[in-house]
Amino acid sequence: MLEPRKKKRVQTIALLAIIWFAVSLPLPWFFAAPDEAKPQVFVLLQIVGIISIPFIMLAIVWTIKPELTT
């Protein structure tokens, strides 16, 4: 099992990733878009998700090694 400190880090990283995707993804557009625009909105959703990956990786690295931020 994970030790308490590592478990806390994993929970923090998961929380940051969930918050980042919830804030950055245009979910209201996806559900409110007309039927003709759904394919374009789906492509936009994929692009935003791919662009988010480096920022989540930065959050993970900075959580694991906070000395890299200085």
C-alpha positions in Angstrom: 0.0 0.0 0.0 1.0 3.6 -0.3 2.4 5.4 2.6 0.3 8.4 3.9 2.5 11.1 2.3 2.4 9.5 -1.2 -1.3 8.8 -0.9 -1.8 12.5 -0.2 0.2 13.4 -3.2 -1.7 11.1 -5.5 -5.0 12.5 -4.2 -3.7 16.1 -4.7 -2.6 15.3 -8.3 -5.9 13.7 -9.1 -7.8 16.6 -7.7 -5.7 19.1 -9.7 -6.3 17.1 -12.9 -10.1 16.9 -12.3 -10.3 20.7 -11.6 -8.2 21.5 -14.6 -10.4 19.4 -17.0 -13.6 20.7 -15.4 -12.5 24.3 -15.9 -10.9 24.0 -19.3 -13.3 21.8 -21.2 -16.2 23.5 -22.9 -18.9 21.0 -21.7 -21.8 23.4 -21.8 -21.0 24.0 -25.5 -21.1 20.3 -26.1 -24.5 19.8 -24.7 -26.1 23.1 -25.9 -24.7 23.0 -29.4 -27.1 22.5 -32.3 -26.9 19.1 -34.1 -25.0 20.6 -37.0 -22.2 21.9 -34.8 -21.7 18.8 -32.7 -18.8 17.4 -34.8 -16.9 20.7 -34.6 -17.5 20.9 -30.8 -16.3 17.4 -30.4 -13.1 18.2 -32.2 -12.7 21.3 -30.1 -13.2 19.2 -27.0 -10.4 16.8 -28.1 -8.0 19.7 -28.9 -8.6 21.3 -25.5 -8.0 17.9 -23.8 -4.7 17.4 -25.6 -3.5 20.9 -24.9 -4.3 20.3 -21.2 -1.9 17.4 -20.9 1.3 19.4 -20.5 -0.2 21.6 -17.8 -1.3 18.5 -15.8 2.2 17.1 -16.2 3.7 20.3 -14.8 1.3 20.2 -11.9 2.4 16.6 -11.2 6.1 17.4 -11.4 5.8 20.5 -9.2 3.8 18.5 -6.7 6.5 15.8 -6.6 9.5 18.2 -6.7 8.4 21.7 -5.4 12.1 22.9 -5.5 11.8 23.1 -9.3 9.5 26.1 -9.0 12.2 28.4 -7.6 
